[in-house]
Amino acid sequence: IDYAISDDMMIWGSYTQGYKAGGYNSVQINSQFDNEDVDSFEIGIKADFPDQRLGINSSLFSYVYNDKQSIFLDPNTSSGVPQYLTSTSDIEAWGWDIQVYWNPIDNLTFNLNSQYIDQSYKDFVNSGGTDLSGQATGLPEWSTSVGGSYTWDLGDSSSLELSLQHAY
């Protein structure tokens, strides 16, 4: 759903469900795994400030994965040949993200993107038997990128863009 507060500002919300089929791994004993399901909620705002040549988008989100599928390489097999193994876990997370775009002069754009996410295992016992339920999954809590670009119009529907980005 969305609602236009003005011509340059909108608030929105969404609920989505996702699905990924289960299966099995032919090189792993008892490797059958269930379908992956996700429920996701998100609310946000999108705003443009034409006089300042500025755009801001931000949202809060939450999701729950049931039987999230992951694949990893196990180098320590009895045969000495590494093999891919599949595992599933229940994961829950919430977070916030923001994107800011500023175009101070024609052809010059700066951008900032940042996200905070708190993701943990809702239910997971690893292959070694350790119960990791309630523990962080190892996903970085903060991620940020910043950058800028300048575009030269070369005529005949052609352009050249120089872009510099840094991500953390």
C-alpha positions in Angstrom: 0.0 0.0 0.0 1.1 3.6 -0.5 -0.1 7.1 0.2 1.1 10.3 -1.4 1.4 13.0 1.2 2.3 15.4 -1.5 3.6 15.4 -5.1 7.1 14.9 -3.7 6.5 12.6 -0.7 5.0 9.1 -0.3 4.7 6.7 2.6 4.3 3.0 1.9 4.0 -0.4 3.5 4.2 -4.0 2.3 3.7 -7.5 3.4 5.2 -10.3 1.3 5.5 -14.1 1.4 8.2 -16.0 -0.4 8.8 -19.6 -1.2 11.7 -21.8 -2.4 11.2 -25.5 -3.1 12.9 -28.1 -0.9 15.0 -30.9 -2.2 17.9 -33.1 -1.5 21.7 -33.2 -2.0 22.8 -36.4 -3.8 26.3 -36.4 -2.2 25.0 -35.9 1.4 23.5 -38.7 3.4 19.9 -38.0 4.7 20.1 -34.7 2.9 16.4 -34.0 2.3 15.5 -30.5 3.2 12.1 -28.7 3.5 10.7 -25.8 1.5 12.0 -22.4 2.5 9.3 -19.9 3.4 9.7 -16.2 4.3 7.3 -13.6 5.7 8.4 -10.0 5.3 6.9 -6.7 6.6 8.2 -3.2 5.5 7.2 0.4 6.0 8.9 3.4 4.5 9.0 6.9 3.1 10.2 8.2 -0.2 10.8 12.0 -0.6 12.2 14.3 -3.2 13.2 17.9 -2.5 13.5 19.4 -6.0 14.7 22.8 -4.8 17.6 21.2 -3.0 18.0 18.6 -5.7 17.9 15.9 -3.0 16.1 12.5 -2.7 15.7 10.4 0.5 14.3 6.9 0.8 14.1 5.1 4.1 12.4 2.0 5.5 12.0 -0.2 8.5 11.7 -3.9 7.9 11.2 -7.3 9.6 11.3 -10.8 8.3 11.1 -14.4 9.4 12.6 -17.3 7.4 11.4 -20.9 8.1 13.8 -23.5 6.9 16.2 -21.0 5.2 18.4 -23.0 2.9 22.1 -22.5 2.9 24.9 -24.4 1.1 28.5 -24.5 2.2 31.7 -26.3 1.2 32.9 -28.9 3.6 36.7 -29.4 3.0 37.0 -32.1 5.8 35.3 -35.1 4.3 36.5 -38.7 5.0 37.3 -39.2 1.3 39.5 -36.0 1.2 37.4 -34.6 -1.6 35.5 -31.4 -0.6 31.8 -31.5 -1.1 28.9 -29.0 -0.9 26.5 -29.6 2.0 23.0 -28.1 2.6 21.5 -27.0 5.9 18.4 -25.2 6.9 17.6 -22.9 9.8 14.9 -20.6 11.0 16.1 -16.9 11.0 14.4 -13.7 12.1 15.6 -10.1 11.6 14.6 -6.5 11.7 16.4 -3.5 10.4 16.4 0.0 8.9 17.9 1.4 5.7 18.3 4.8 4.1 19.4 6.0 0.7 20.2 9.6 0.0 20.9 11.1 -3.5 22.1 14.7 -4.0 22.6 16.3 -7.4 24.2 19.7 -6.5 24.9 20.6 -10.1 24.0 19.1 -13.5 25.8 15.9 -14.2 27.2 15.5 -10.7 25.6 13.1 -8.2 26.5 12.0 -4.7 24.9 9.0 -2.9 24.9 7.5 0.5 23.3 4.1 1.4 23.3 2.6 4.8 21.6 -0.3 6.5 21.4 -1.7 10.1 20.1 -5.2 10.5 19.8 -7.4 13.6 19.6 -11.0 12.3 19.6 -14.1 14.6 18.8 -17.8 14.5 15.3 -18.4 15.6 15.9 -22.2 15.6 19.1 -23.8 14.5 21.3 -26.7 15.6 24.5 -26.9 13.6 26.0 -30.1 12.2 28.2 -30.4 15.3 25.2 -30.5 17.6 25.5 -26.9 18.9 22.2 -25.1 19.5 22.6 -21.6 18.0 19.0 -20.5 18.6 18.9 -16.9 19.7 22.5 -16.2 18.5 23.5 -13.8 15.8 24.0 -15.3 12.3 27.2 -13.5 11.6 25.7 -11.1 9.1 27.3 -7.6 9.7 25.0 -5.3 11.6 26.0 -2.2 9.6 26.7 -1.8 6.0 27.3 1.5 4.2 28.3 2.8 0.8 29.1 6.3 -0.3 30.1 7.7 -3.7 29.7 10.1 -6.5 29.6 10.3 -10.2 30.1 12.8 -13.0 28.6 12.3 -16.5 29.8 14.0 -19.7 27.4 14.1 -22.6 29.2 13.1 -25.7 26.3 13.7 -28.1 24.6 11.2 -30.4 22.9 9.6 -27.4 26.3 8.8 -25.9 27.8 9.7 -22.5 30.9 8.9 -20.4 30.5 8.5 -16.6 33.2 8.6 -14.0 32.1 7.0 -10.8 33.8 6.5 -7.4 32.2 4.3 -4.7 33.3 3.0 -1.4 31.5 0.3 0.6 31.9 -0.9 4.1 
